[in-house]
């Protein structure tokens, strides 16, 4: 019986969110991810939610990895990093452009030592150009990238952009980096050579705004159709009676109201153009009913509908649990739930790995052999 192929080895210099999200997806599909941390550890280890001193935020982003402590400010730390990378398949970093070059750990240096290396650099604005050196956190990218103003335009009651609490740019960049790395590894099978992957948060965010980028070039007379929440007795529902069949089912459920014959609602385009008026009638029906009842009745009538739920409700949903959307991980404070990768594969075990690394727990396994080989060679 022979051993299977070695897992892809990833040396991960990234911290905070975009890079760690990318490399956790790598770990989720079986890669060996070595997380390089400074002596004080990744700053995310101290970010809430915390319990018993352990960050579940950090755990979500770093489950399944191994932690190695290197002081990259020292020559010894940089040399250890190079020796680790000599045997690696992938490097991921999200420092500001130029930092890795000053450390002697840039693409040109490392690929000369390891021509098969895939080197992924994640930054706010790309590795080159006039904006490359700008600092970049996701809220800044949302602001400068047009997302916040686009969202504000869809909420005319606002007099300023909404506060930011979800970091879309980080997650998008992490996903794009993960996909680009897979492409580079596949290309390596044909060419024998690695390559540099340059992923920018701004580019990633812009790719999400498919309609907005086109409307910016070709302004439309009629504002974009917006889907709006409908108030029920104890919450909100989203109702989408776009097709003629959906609309007819809704009218039947409502008992054939007179407004159902309004010519403005006779076609899908007419319903879109007069959506606020249509939803006003739906809200009159829903306002004295629990949201869960509205959802059940509308779905039974063939009308697309979803009740607005909070995250805890979604996690507790039997359908979420049946699908295996969440996985169990553990750290020194115990077990908790984190999202699994959002895909399933027939031949690959794609799931979050359960163990969250303690700071430096992989030092002996990964660094000691390299140092022993160096001593033998002297």
Residue frames as qw, qx, qy, qz and C-alpha x, y, z in Angstrom:
[[0.000, 0.889, 0.457, 0.000, 0.00, 0.00, 0.00],
 [0.456, 0.235, 0.013, 0.858, 1.47, 3.37, -1.03],
 [0.083, -0.549, -0.376, 0.741, 0.97, 6.73, 0.55],
 [0.366, 0.816, 0.439, 0.086, -1.20, 9.23, -1.30],
 [0.433, 0.589, 0.021, 0.682, 0.11, 12.44, -2.84],
 [0.337, -0.231, -0.401, 0.820, 1.50, 15.07, -0.51],
 [0.067, 0.863, 0.479, -0.148, -0.91, 17.88, 0.30],
 [0.329, 0.730, 0.053, 0.597, -0.30, 21.29, -1.18],
 [0.531, -0.436, -0.351, 0.636, 1.84, 23.25, 1.27],
 [0.076, 0.853, 0.214, 0.470, 0.92, 26.91, 1.81],
 [0.460, -0.207, -0.354, 0.787, 3.10, 29.34, 3.73],
 [0.085, -0.817, -0.479, -0.311, 0.72, 32.03, 4.91],
 [0.360, -0.002, -0.266, 0.894, 2.09, 35.43, 5.95],
 [0.194, -0.513, -0.331, -0.768, -1.32, 37.10, 5.86],
 [0.110, -0.230, -0.704, 0.663, -3.16, 38.54, 8.84],
 [0.351, 0.210, 0.214, -0.887, -6.57, 40.00, 9.70],
 [0.677, 0.317, 0.464, -0.476, -9.14, 38.91, 7.09],
 [0.678, 0.583, -0.219, -0.391, -8.69, 38.75, 3.30],
 [0.349, 0.508, -0.788, -0.009, -5.58, 36.57, 3.26],
 [0.250, -0.150, 0.878, -0.379, -6.59, 34.36, 6.18],
 [0.727, 0.307, 0.313, -0.528, -10.02, 33.78, 4.59],
 [0.641, 0.558, -0.459, -0.258, -8.28, 32.65, 1.40],
 [0.244, 0.414, -0.863, 0.156, -5.91, 30.30, 3.20],
 [0.503, -0.039, 0.704, -0.500, -8.65, 28.85, 5.40],
 [0.815, 0.399, 0.015, -0.419, -10.43, 27.81, 2.21],
 [0.481, 0.536, -0.693, -0.019, -7.14, 26.18, 1.18],
 [0.146, -0.256, 0.869, -0.397, -7.07, 24.28, 4.48],
 [0.692, 0.154, 0.373, -0.599, -10.74, 23.33, 4.02],
 [0.862, 0.414, -0.154, -0.248, -9.87, 21.36, 0.87],
 [0.977, -0.123, 0.010, 0.176, -6.88, 19.60, 2.40],
 [0.476, 0.684, -0.296, 0.466, -3.90, 21.93, 2.00],
 [0.684, -0.399, -0.327, 0.516, -1.26, 22.08, 4.71],
 [0.090, 0.873, 0.074, 0.474, -1.33, 25.74, 5.71],
 [0.626, -0.234, -0.340, 0.661, 1.56, 27.05, 7.82],
 [0.073, -0.942, -0.232, -0.233, 0.51, 30.35, 9.35],
 [0.550, 0.166, -0.279, 0.770, 3.49, 32.60, 10.03],
 [0.332, -0.882, -0.303, -0.138, 2.89, 34.79, 13.08],
 [0.176, 0.678, -0.405, 0.587, 4.97, 37.43, 14.87],
 [0.299, 0.062, -0.807, 0.505, 5.99, 36.75, 18.44],
 [0.286, 0.081, 0.456, -0.839, 2.87, 38.52, 19.74],
 [0.339, 0.360, 0.869, -0.009, 0.61, 36.58, 17.36],
 [0.041, 0.452, 0.565, 0.689, -1.88, 37.70, 14.73],
 [0.155, -0.103, 0.265, -0.946, -3.79, 40.75, 16.00],
 [0.629, -0.209, -0.414, -0.624, -7.03, 38.86, 15.33],
 [0.536, -0.142, -0.789, 0.267, -6.24, 36.59, 18.29],
 [0.145, -0.228, -0.520, 0.810, -7.29, 39.51, 20.49],
 [0.291, -0.076, -0.258, -0.918, -10.42, 40.56, 18.60],
 [0.488, 0.155, 0.669, -0.538, -13.95, 39.83, 19.89],
 [0.779, -0.494, -0.047, -0.382, -16.06, 37.77, 20.07],
 [0.239, 0.448, -0.779, 0.368, -13.92, 36.42, 22.91],
 [0.815, -0.485, -0.027, -0.315, -14.54, 33.79, 25.57],
 [0.854, -0.440, 0.156, 0.230, -11.94, 32.67, 28.10],
 [0.262, -0.715, 0.405, 0.506, -9.40, 34.78, 26.25],
 [0.432, 0.040, 0.771, 0.466, -9.90, 32.96, 22.94],
 [0.319, 0.433, -0.119, -0.835, -11.15, 34.79, 19.83],
 [0.644, 0.336, 0.686, -0.037, -13.79, 32.97, 17.82],
 [0.427, 0.858, -0.075, -0.276, -13.23, 35.60, 15.09],
 [0.010, -0.658, 0.731, 0.179, -9.63, 34.42, 14.80],
 [0.507, -0.069, 0.857, -0.062, -10.73, 30.80, 14.99],
 [0.671, 0.594, 0.361, -0.259, -13.19, 31.18, 12.13],
 [0.442, 0.840, -0.267, -0.169, -10.47, 32.51, 9.84],
 [0.131, 0.667, -0.732, 0.055, -7.67, 30.16, 10.88],
 [0.844, -0.150, 0.448, -0.254, -9.17, 26.76, 11.65],
 [0.943, 0.286, 0.154, 0.073, -7.19, 23.88, 10.19],
 [0.441, 0.788, -0.327, 0.279, -3.89, 25.76, 9.96],
 [0.806, -0.273, -0.250, 0.461, -0.60, 25.31, 11.80],
 [0.090, -0.992, 0.042, -0.080, 1.07, 28.22, 13.59],
 [0.786, 0.031, -0.097, 0.610, 4.78, 28.98, 13.32],
 [0.207, -0.951, -0.059, 0.223, 6.33, 32.00, 15.03],
 [0.690, 0.214, 0.117, 0.682, 9.01, 33.89, 13.10],
 [0.154, -0.834, -0.080, 0.524, 10.44, 37.30, 13.83],
 [0.667, 0.579, 0.291, 0.367, 10.83, 38.63, 10.30],
 [0.028, -0.988, 0.146, -0.051, 12.68, 41.66, 11.67],
 [0.515, -0.613, 0.574, 0.172, 15.68, 39.40, 12.25],
 [0.351, 0.522, -0.691, -0.355, 17.96, 37.76, 9.70],
 [0.133, -0.091, 0.979, -0.128, 17.41, 34.39, 11.37],
 [0.496, 0.417, 0.582, -0.492, 13.64, 34.72, 11.05],
 [0.530, 0.645, -0.205, -0.511, 13.87, 35.67, 7.38],
 [0.189, 0.425, -0.864, -0.190, 16.21, 32.77, 6.64],
 [0.315, 0.118, 0.898, -0.283, 13.84, 30.34, 8.37],
 [0.561, 0.557, 0.272, -0.548, 11.03, 31.73, 6.22],
 [0.421, 0.604, -0.530, -0.421, 13.02, 31.21, 3.03],
 [0.007, 0.240, -0.971, -0.015, 13.85, 27.63, 3.94],
 [0.457, 0.315, 0.715, -0.425, 10.19, 26.91, 4.65],
 [0.550, 0.650, 0.026, -0.524, 9.21, 28.39, 1.30],
 [0.110, 0.490, -0.792, -0.346, 11.84, 26.35, -0.56],
 [0.041, 0.066, 0.996, 0.038, 9.63, 23.32, 0.04],
 [0.347, 0.461, 0.525, -0.626, 6.28, 25.06, -0.39],
 [0.343, 0.448, 0.710, 0.421, 3.79, 25.23, -3.24],
 [0.019, -0.809, -0.375, -0.452, 2.08, 28.51, -2.36],
 [0.290, -0.183, -0.377, 0.860, 2.86, 31.73, -0.50],
 [0.086, -0.795, -0.489, -0.349, 0.08, 34.14, 0.48],
 [0.357, -0.259, -0.310, 0.842, 0.74, 37.61, 1.88],
 [0.045, 0.830, 0.477, 0.286, -1.31, 40.78, 2.33],
 [0.419, -0.513, -0.095, 0.744, 1.26, 43.33, 3.42],
 [0.279, 0.887, 0.019, -0.368, 1.35, 46.75, 1.81],
 [0.822, 0.511, 0.002, 0.251, 3.27, 46.49, -1.51],
 [0.290, 0.768, -0.404, 0.403, 7.02, 46.79, -0.93],
 [0.606, -0.617, 0.404, -0.297, 7.11, 45.28, 2.56],
 [0.966, -0.042, 0.247, 0.063, 7.97, 41.76, 1.41],
 [0.668, 0.632, -0.143, 0.365, 10.68, 43.12, -0.90],
 [0.096, -0.801, 0.414, -0.421, 12.31, 44.91, 2.03],
 [0.761, -0.412, 0.456, -0.207, 12.29, 41.62, 3.91],
 [0.075, 0.454, -0.836, -0.298, 13.80, 39.76, 0.96],
 [0.374, 0.179, 0.894, -0.170, 10.66, 37.63, 0.71],
 [0.475, 0.520, -0.040, -0.709, 9.21, 39.03, -2.51],
 [0.885, 0.378, 0.202, -0.183, 8.15, 37.15, -5.63],
 [0.550, 0.731, -0.403, 0.040, 11.37, 37.73, -7.56],
 [0.118, -0.596, 0.750, -0.263, 13.57, 36.48, -4.72],
 [0.655, -0.118, 0.669, -0.330, 11.49, 33.48, -3.77],
 [0.860, 0.448, 0.117, -0.215, 10.66, 32.29, -7.28],
 [0.396, 0.710, -0.581, 0.032, 14.37, 32.30, -8.11],
 [0.236, -0.383, 0.843, -0.294, 14.85, 29.82, -5.26],
 [0.415, 0.221, 0.861, -0.192, 11.65, 27.85, -5.97],
 [0.129, 0.116, -0.508, -0.844, 10.53, 28.18, -9.62],
 [0.251, -0.358, -0.856, -0.275, 7.37, 26.12, -8.98],
 [0.090, -0.358, -0.587, 0.721, 6.14, 28.56, -6.33],
 [0.057, -0.695, -0.520, -0.494, 2.72, 30.21, -6.68],
 [0.277, -0.180, -0.375, 0.866, 2.96, 33.55, -4.90],
 [0.092, -0.737, -0.576, -0.341, -0.29, 35.38, -4.09],
 [0.221, -0.075, -0.277, 0.932, -0.10, 39.01, -3.01],
 [0.111, -0.752, -0.632, -0.153, -3.34, 40.58, -1.73],
 [0.248, -0.149, -0.171, 0.942, -3.51, 44.35, -1.35],
 [0.237, 0.624, 0.440, -0.600, -5.95, 47.22, -1.49],
 [0.429, 0.790, -0.030, -0.436, -5.09, 48.62, -4.91],
 [0.882, 0.449, -0.062, 0.132, -2.70, 46.15, -6.52],
 [0.800, -0.319, 0.074, 0.502, 1.06, 45.71, -6.47],
 [0.415, 0.022, 0.258, 0.872, 1.90, 48.52, -8.91],
 [0.037, 0.699, 0.478, 0.531, 0.56, 51.94, -9.87],
 [0.025, 0.522, -0.176, 0.834, -0.08, 55.30, -8.28],
 [0.645, -0.512, 0.032, -0.566, -2.46, 53.94, -5.62],
 [0.797, 0.039, -0.594, 0.106, -0.46, 50.83, -4.67],
 [0.368, 0.151, -0.601, 0.693, 1.08, 52.35, -1.54],
 [0.423, -0.436, 0.022, -0.794, -2.21, 53.61, -0.10],
 [0.202, -0.069, 0.869, -0.447, -3.38, 51.99, 3.15],
 [0.535, -0.075, -0.540, -0.645, -6.42, 49.81, 2.62],
 [0.227, 0.091, 0.863, -0.442, -8.98, 48.51, 5.05],
 [0.119, 0.420, 0.855, 0.279, -12.30, 47.17, 3.78],
 [0.052, 0.808, 0.476, -0.342, -14.40, 50.16, 4.98],
 [0.068, -0.644, 0.278, 0.709, -12.07, 52.47, 3.05],
 [0.126, -0.028, 0.823, 0.554, -12.38, 50.30, -0.05],
 [0.122, 0.620, 0.774, -0.031, -16.18, 50.35, 0.26],
 [0.015, 0.832, 0.189, -0.522, -16.05, 54.14, 0.40],
 [0.031, -0.605, 0.459, 0.650, -13.54, 54.77, -2.37],
 [0.187, -0.009, 0.903, 0.387, -14.84, 51.93, -4.54],
 [0.349, -0.085, -0.374, -0.855, -18.35, 53.32, -4.96],
 [0.330, -0.289, -0.898, -0.018, -20.20, 50.63, -3.02],
 [0.111, -0.432, -0.612, 0.653, -21.43, 52.85, -0.20],
 [0.219, 0.321, -0.080, -0.918, -22.70, 55.56, -2.54],
 [0.362, -0.049, -0.766, -0.528, -24.43, 52.96, -4.73],
 [0.283, -0.381, -0.855, 0.209, -26.19, 51.51, -1.68],
 [0.002, 0.410, 0.351, -0.842, -27.14, 55.02, -0.53],
 [0.266, 0.134, -0.410, -0.862, -28.72, 55.72, -3.92],
 [0.406, -0.238, -0.835, -0.286, -31.05, 52.77, -3.31],
 [0.351, -0.576, -0.651, 0.348, -32.21, 54.28, 0.02],
 [0.166, 0.618, 0.187, 0.745, -33.37, 57.82, -0.79],
 [0.491, -0.826, -0.227, -0.163, -34.34, 58.52, 2.82],
 [0.754, -0.364, -0.059, 0.544, -30.67, 58.51, 3.85],
 [0.154, 0.986, -0.059, 0.022, -28.70, 61.76, 3.93],
 [0.051, -0.735, 0.676, 0.033, -25.32, 60.03, 4.31],
 [0.626, 0.216, -0.739, -0.125, -23.87, 56.59, 3.51],
 [0.850, -0.457, -0.121, -0.232, -24.80, 53.86, 5.96],
 [0.383, -0.687, 0.613, -0.073, -22.25, 52.69, 8.56],
 [0.692, 0.367, -0.608, -0.126, -20.13, 49.73, 7.53],
 [0.623, -0.477, 0.541, -0.301, -20.00, 46.57, 9.64],
 [0.907, 0.112, 0.401, 0.060, -19.59, 43.78, 7.08],
 [0.161, -0.688, 0.497, 0.503, -16.34, 43.64, 5.14],
 [0.836, 0.479, 0.218, -0.155, -17.40, 42.56, 1.67],
 [0.429, 0.804, -0.410, -0.032, -14.13, 43.63, 0.03],
 [0.265, -0.545, 0.785, -0.125, -12.05, 41.39, 2.30],
 [0.721, 0.066, 0.667, -0.177, -14.18, 38.31, 1.74],
 [0.730, 0.664, 0.066, -0.149, -14.44, 38.86, -2.01],
 [0.246, 0.785, -0.568, 0.002, -10.69, 39.35, -2.33],
 [0.449, -0.375, 0.796, -0.154, -10.11, 36.20, -0.27],
 [0.796, 0.304, 0.495, -0.171, -12.39, 34.16, -2.51],
 [0.615, 0.771, -0.143, -0.078, -10.85, 35.53, -5.72],
 [0.033, -0.713, 0.698, -0.047, -7.35, 34.87, -4.37],
 [0.646, -0.130, 0.735, -0.156, -8.33, 31.29, -3.53],
 [0.791, 0.513, 0.311, -0.119, -9.72, 30.72, -7.02],
 [0.415, 0.843, -0.342, -0.038, -6.73, 32.33, -8.74],
 [0.301, -0.569, 0.763, -0.058, -4.33, 30.17, -6.73],
 [0.771, 0.124, 0.617, -0.097, -6.16, 27.02, -7.90],
 [0.671, 0.737, 0.043, -0.070, -5.85, 28.26, -11.49],
 [0.125, 0.825, -0.551, 0.022, -2.12, 28.91, -11.05],
 [0.532, -0.341, 0.771, -0.082, -1.58, 25.45, -9.55],
 [0.804, 0.396, 0.436, -0.083, -3.42, 23.88, -12.48],
 [0.486, 0.847, -0.211, -0.035, -1.32, 25.91, -14.93],
 [0.231, -0.695, 0.680, -0.023, 1.81, 24.66, -13.13],
 [0.792, 0.006, 0.609, -0.046, 0.83, 21.09, -13.99],
 [0.735, 0.634, 0.220, 0.096, 1.24, 22.03, -17.67],
 [0.343, 0.878, -0.225, 0.245, 4.17, 24.44, -17.51],
 [0.797, -0.096, -0.372, 0.466, 6.13, 23.28, -14.48],
 [0.269, 0.232, -0.207, 0.912, 6.35, 26.90, -13.34],
 [0.139, -0.652, -0.606, 0.435, 4.62, 28.90, -10.67],
 [0.188, 0.558, 0.276, 0.760, 3.49, 32.47, -11.09],
 [0.050, -0.098, -0.401, 0.909, 2.64, 35.68, -9.28],
 [0.135, -0.648, -0.708, -0.244, -1.05, 36.25, -8.43],
 [0.091, 0.028, -0.198, 0.976, -1.93, 39.91, -7.73],
 [0.206, -0.629, -0.731, -0.167, -5.35, 40.38, -6.09],
 [0.051, 0.174, -0.187, 0.965, -6.71, 43.80, -5.13],
 [0.088, 0.449, 0.742, -0.490, -9.61, 44.56, -2.80],
 [0.289, 0.495, -0.007, -0.819, -10.77, 47.41, -5.02],
 [0.311, 0.203, -0.747, -0.551, -10.85, 45.19, -8.12],
 [0.107, -0.202, -0.967, 0.108, -12.74, 42.53, -6.19],
 [0.168, 0.497, 0.534, -0.663, -15.36, 44.99, -4.98],
 [0.314, 0.429, -0.286, -0.798, -15.84, 46.49, -8.45],
 [0.202, 0.056, -0.909, -0.362, -16.50, 43.02, -9.87],
 [0.055, 0.378, 0.855, -0.349, -19.53, 42.71, -7.58],
 [0.243, 0.599, 0.249, -0.721, -21.19, 45.84, -8.96],
 [0.408, 0.203, 0.752, 0.476, -22.22, 44.39, -12.31],
 [0.161, 0.809, 0.538, 0.173, -25.22, 46.66, -12.95],
 [0.228, -0.899, -0.088, 0.363, -23.73, 49.73, -11.29],
 [0.417, -0.375, 0.468, 0.683, -20.63, 49.77, -13.52],
 [0.272, 0.368, 0.696, 0.553, -22.83, 49.67, -16.61],
 [0.041, -0.875, -0.482, -0.015, -25.33, 52.24, -15.36],
 [0.354, -0.714, 0.077, 0.599, -22.43, 54.59, -14.61],
 [0.287, -0.143, 0.583, 0.746, -21.53, 54.48, -18.30],
 [0.150, -0.302, -0.664, -0.667, -25.07, 54.44, -19.65],
 [0.183, 0.120, 0.555, -0.803, -27.41, 56.31, -17.26],
 [0.058, -0.409, -0.864, -0.288, -31.01, 55.19, -17.47],
 [0.269, -0.432, -0.142, -0.849, -34.11, 57.38, -17.34],
 [0.777, -0.470, -0.195, -0.370, -35.88, 55.01, -15.00],
 [0.270, -0.626, 0.664, -0.307, -34.20, 54.17, -11.72],
 [0.333, 0.165, -0.928, -0.036, -33.24, 50.56, -11.15],
 [0.736, -0.401, -0.350, -0.418, -36.00, 48.34, -9.79],
 [0.005, -0.405, 0.738, -0.540, -35.52, 47.75, -6.06],
 [0.609, -0.329, -0.713, -0.111, -36.92, 44.86, -4.03],
 [0.182, -0.499, 0.324, -0.783, -38.34, 46.24, -0.81],
 [0.117, -0.091, -0.919, 0.366, -39.28, 44.64, 2.51],
 [0.472, -0.475, -0.429, -0.606, -42.93, 44.22, 3.43],
 [0.173, -0.313, 0.634, -0.686, -43.91, 44.73, 7.06],
 [0.568, -0.319, -0.735, -0.190, -45.77, 41.90, 8.78],
 [0.569, -0.756, -0.192, -0.260, -47.18, 41.87, 12.32],
 [0.725, -0.648, 0.170, 0.160, -43.89, 40.82, 13.96],
 [0.551, -0.356, 0.492, 0.572, -41.20, 41.38, 11.34],
 [0.348, 0.637, -0.297, -0.621, -40.64, 41.65, 7.62],
 [0.784, 0.185, 0.579, 0.123, -40.98, 39.50, 4.52],
 [0.034, 0.453, -0.529, -0.716, -39.55, 39.69, 1.01],
 [0.655, 0.438, 0.587, -0.186, -42.16, 38.95, -1.65],
 [0.055, -0.424, 0.567, 0.704, -41.27, 38.67, -5.36],
 [0.615, 0.455, 0.618, -0.181, -44.43, 38.12, -7.50],
 [0.023, -0.509, 0.446, 0.735, -42.64, 38.85, -10.78],
 [0.008, -0.032, -0.865, -0.501, -43.99, 36.23, -13.15],
 [0.530, -0.187, -0.286, -0.776, -47.62, 36.10, -14.26],
 [0.699, -0.225, -0.677, -0.046, -47.99, 32.75, -12.49],
 [0.354, -0.106, -0.574, 0.730, -46.57, 34.17, -9.23],
 [0.187, -0.057, 0.081, -0.977, -48.88, 37.16, -9.44],
 [0.631, -0.211, -0.478, -0.573, -51.96, 35.05, -10.16],
 [0.620, -0.212, -0.716, 0.242, -51.15, 32.80, -7.19],
 [0.173, -0.074, -0.438, 0.879, -50.88, 35.81, -4.92],
 [0.391, -0.119, -0.140, -0.902, -54.19, 37.24, -6.11],
 [0.679, -0.236, -0.638, -0.274, -55.89, 33.90, -5.50],
 [0.487, -0.183, -0.657, 0.545, -54.48, 33.80, -1.97],
 [0.010, -0.088, -0.260, 0.961, -55.71, 37.34, -1.34],
 [0.297, 0.513, 0.736, -0.327, -59.21, 36.46, -2.55],
 [0.357, 0.510, 0.557, 0.550, -59.15, 38.25, -5.91],
 [0.127, -0.658, -0.280, 0.687, -58.94, 41.89, -4.75],
 [0.432, 0.858, 0.257, -0.105, -60.09, 44.67, -7.07],
 [0.048, -0.867, 0.387, 0.310, -56.59, 46.13, -7.39],
 [0.628, -0.149, 0.711, 0.278, -55.48, 42.85, -8.99],
 [0.563, 0.612, 0.514, 0.209, -57.13, 44.03, -12.21],
 [0.041, -0.898, 0.108, 0.424, -55.18, 47.31, -12.28],
 [0.789, 0.603, -0.022, 0.118, -53.57, 47.51, -15.75],
 [0.018, 0.853, -0.498, 0.154, -50.33, 48.75, -14.14],
 [0.514, -0.422, 0.733, -0.141, -49.84, 45.26, -12.70],
 [0.885, 0.335, 0.085, -0.310, -50.81, 43.30, -15.83],
 [0.807, 0.467, -0.296, 0.205, -47.21, 42.51, -16.90],
 [0.793, -0.305, -0.185, 0.493, -43.91, 41.79, -15.17],
 [0.390, 0.251, 0.013, 0.886, -42.43, 45.05, -16.44],
 [0.293, -0.662, -0.226, -0.652, -45.50, 46.92, -15.25],
 [0.760, -0.593, -0.262, 0.051, -45.23, 45.37, -11.82],
 [0.681, -0.083, -0.116, 0.718, -41.55, 46.35, -11.65],
 [0.159, 0.438, 0.121, 0.877, -42.33, 49.94, -12.68],
 [0.465, -0.571, -0.068, -0.673, -45.04, 50.22, -10.01],
 [0.596, -0.013, -0.754, 0.277, -43.43, 48.03, -7.37],
 [0.028, 0.073, -0.543, 0.836, -43.94, 50.35, -4.40],
 [0.585, -0.072, -0.019, -0.808, -47.68, 50.57, -5.04],
 [0.778, -0.007, -0.589, -0.218, -47.92, 46.81, -5.46],
 [0.466, 0.026, -0.732, 0.496, -46.02, 46.17, -2.22],
 [0.255, -0.164, 0.313, -0.900, -48.33, 48.62, -0.47],
 [0.784, -0.101, -0.230, -0.568, -51.26, 46.29, -1.24],
 [0.736, 0.048, -0.657, 0.159, -49.23, 43.26, -0.12],
 [0.187, 0.166, -0.606, 0.755, -48.41, 45.00, 3.14],
 [0.547, -0.208, 0.085, -0.807, -52.09, 45.67, 3.84],
 [0.880, -0.071, -0.402, -0.243, -52.63, 41.91, 3.65],
 [0.705, 0.119, -0.577, 0.393, -49.54, 41.05, 5.74],
 [0.008, 0.556, -0.350, 0.754, -49.65, 43.69, 8.46],
 [0.661, -0.411, 0.274, -0.565, -51.86, 41.72, 10.86],
 [0.990, 0.025, -0.132, -0.051, -50.22, 38.33, 10.27],
 [0.629, -0.601, 0.411, 0.272, -47.01, 36.86, 11.72],
 [0.242, 0.692, -0.556, -0.391, -44.15, 36.90, 9.23],
 [0.223, -0.192, 0.953, 0.077, -43.81, 33.12, 9.46],
 [0.510, 0.472, 0.667, -0.269, -47.50, 32.71, 8.55],
 [0.418, 0.784, -0.111, -0.445, -47.13, 35.08, 5.59],
 [0.041, 0.544, -0.787, -0.289, -44.14, 33.12, 4.32],
 [0.351, 0.048, 0.933, -0.058, -45.94, 29.78, 4.67],
 [0.512, 0.612, 0.495, -0.345, -49.11, 30.95, 2.92],
 [0.350, 0.790, -0.271, -0.425, -47.34, 32.72, 0.07],
 [0.055, -0.424, 0.873, 0.235, -44.99, 29.82, -0.63],
 [0.430, 0.234, 0.861, -0.139, -47.95, 27.41, -0.62],
 [0.491, 0.741, 0.297, -0.348, -49.61, 29.67, -3.21],
 [0.763, 0.350, 0.291, 0.459, -46.55, 29.53, -5.43],
 [0.112, 0.966, -0.022, 0.232, -45.35, 33.05, -4.62],
 [0.662, 0.221, -0.392, 0.599, -41.59, 33.50, -3.98],
 [0.388, -0.825, 0.017, -0.411, -41.30, 34.74, -0.41],
 [0.646, 0.036, -0.571, 0.506, -38.78, 34.74, 2.43],
 [0.482, -0.851, -0.207, -0.009, -39.14, 35.86, 6.01],
 [0.225, 0.755, -0.424, 0.446, -36.37, 38.16, 7.25],
 [0.878, -0.405, -0.227, 0.116, -34.34, 36.24, 9.82],
 [0.188, -0.877, 0.441, -0.040, -31.37, 37.05, 12.03],
 [0.401, 0.521, -0.753, -0.007, -28.16, 35.03, 11.82],
 [0.291, -0.217, 0.841, -0.401, -28.93, 32.95, 14.91],
 [0.759, 0.271, 0.337, -0.487, -32.22, 31.81, 13.36],
 [0.684, 0.561, -0.405, -0.229, -30.48, 30.79, 10.14],
 [0.141, 0.468, -0.852, 0.190, -27.87, 28.78, 12.04],
 [0.418, -0.040, 0.777, -0.469, -30.61, 26.98, 14.00],
 [0.716, 0.322, -0.135, -0.604, -32.72, 26.19, 10.90],
 [0.823, -0.077, 0.562, -0.020, -33.03, 22.41, 10.35],
 [0.762, 0.636, 0.091, 0.085, -32.37, 22.96, 6.64],
 [0.128, 0.868, -0.453, 0.159, -29.09, 24.73, 7.45],
 [0.537, -0.486, 0.675, -0.142, -28.11, 21.88, 9.74],
 [0.885, 0.239, 0.396, -0.046, -29.11, 19.22, 7.22],
 [0.610, 0.774, -0.115, 0.125, -26.98, 20.88, 4.55],
 [0.808, -0.257, -0.057, 0.527, -24.01, 21.07, 6.92],
 [0.242, 0.885, 0.029, 0.397, -23.60, 24.80, 6.42],
 [0.285, -0.825, 0.395, -0.287, -21.84, 25.09, 9.78],
 [0.800, 0.135, -0.541, 0.223, -18.96, 22.99, 11.07],
 [0.668, -0.744, -0.025, 0.002, -17.60, 22.47, 14.58],
 [0.543, 0.531, -0.415, 0.501, -14.12, 23.69, 15.53],
 [0.706, -0.661, -0.221, 0.123, -12.34, 23.87, 18.84],
 [0.311, 0.668, -0.392, 0.551, -9.73, 25.94, 20.63],
 [0.295, 0.116, -0.746, 0.586, -8.47, 26.09, 24.20],
 [0.344, -0.028, 0.378, -0.859, -11.83, 27.45, 25.38],
 [0.546, 0.239, 0.748, -0.291, -13.91, 24.70, 23.76],
 [0.325, 0.282, 0.768, 0.475, -16.01, 24.04, 20.68],
 [0.288, 0.593, 0.217, -0.720, -18.01, 26.44, 18.54],
 [0.640, 0.523, 0.551, 0.113, -19.61, 26.66, 15.10],
 [0.042, -0.563, 0.327, 0.758, -18.15, 28.32, 11.99],
 [0.732, 0.535, -0.002, -0.422, -19.31, 28.31, 8.36],
 [0.761, -0.013, 0.564, 0.319, -18.09, 25.44, 6.22],
 [0.093, -0.222, 0.517, 0.821, -16.84, 26.24, 2.71],
 [0.550, 0.393, 0.260, -0.689, -19.91, 27.14, 0.61],
 [0.642, 0.396, -0.510, -0.413, -19.52, 24.23, -1.81],
 [0.812, -0.200, 0.532, -0.130, -19.67, 20.44, -1.78],
 [0.362, 0.574, -0.658, -0.326, -17.52, 18.14, -3.94],
 [0.951, -0.006, -0.142, -0.276, -18.04, 14.50, -4.84],
 [0.899, 0.125, -0.289, 0.305, -14.39, 13.42, -4.46],
 [0.331, 0.390, -0.386, 0.768, -12.87, 16.09, -2.22],
 [0.448, -0.578, -0.615, 0.295, -13.50, 16.40, 1.50],
 [0.122, 0.476, 0.027, 0.871, -14.36, 20.10, 1.52],
 [0.547, -0.739, -0.377, -0.113, -15.08, 21.10, 5.11],
 [0.112, -0.835, 0.372, -0.389, -13.56, 23.16, 7.87],
 [0.663, 0.084, -0.669, 0.326, -10.90, 21.27, 9.81],
 [0.550, -0.714, -0.423, -0.095, -11.64, 21.23, 13.54],
 [0.673, -0.451, -0.202, 0.551, -8.44, 22.44, 15.21],
 [0.119, 0.968, -0.011, 0.218, -7.50, 26.10, 15.73],
 [0.735, 0.223, -0.365, 0.527, -3.75, 26.53, 16.19],
 [0.511, -0.800, -0.090, 0.300, -2.22, 27.76, 19.39],
 [0.205, 0.938, -0.278, -0.028, 0.46, 30.37, 18.81],
 [0.073, 0.690, -0.720, 0.010, 3.67, 28.64, 17.71],
 [0.840, -0.165, 0.461, -0.233, 2.35, 25.08, 18.12],
 [0.904, 0.420, 0.064, 0.059, 3.98, 24.07, 14.80],
 [0.023, 0.889, -0.457, -0.026, 7.46, 25.43, 15.52],
 [0.537, -0.422, 0.729, 0.048, 9.00, 22.12, 16.52],
 [0.774, 0.308, 0.552, 0.031, 7.50, 20.20, 13.60],
 [0.595, 0.771, 0.179, 0.140, 8.31, 22.64, 10.84],
 [0.097, 0.937, -0.313, 0.122, 11.34, 24.64, 11.99],
 [0.647, -0.557, 0.518, 0.044, 13.42, 22.08, 13.90],
 [0.856, 0.187, 0.406, 0.258, 14.09, 19.86, 10.84],
 [0.469, 0.838, 0.024, 0.276, 15.14, 22.88, 8.75],
 [0.210, -0.886, 0.385, -0.151, 17.54, 24.05, 11.43],
 [0.806, -0.308, 0.495, 0.105, 18.93, 20.55, 11.86],
 [0.787, 0.474, 0.263, 0.294, 19.61, 20.34, 8.12],
 [0.202, 0.933, -0.158, 0.254, 21.34, 23.73, 8.24],
 [0.496, -0.728, 0.470, -0.056, 23.57, 22.60, 11.13],
 [0.878, -0.014, 0.443, 0.179, 24.47, 19.40, 9.31],
 [0.653, 0.677, 0.156, 0.300, 25.47, 21.39, 6.25],
 [0.064, -0.961, 0.243, -0.117, 27.83, 23.65, 8.16]]
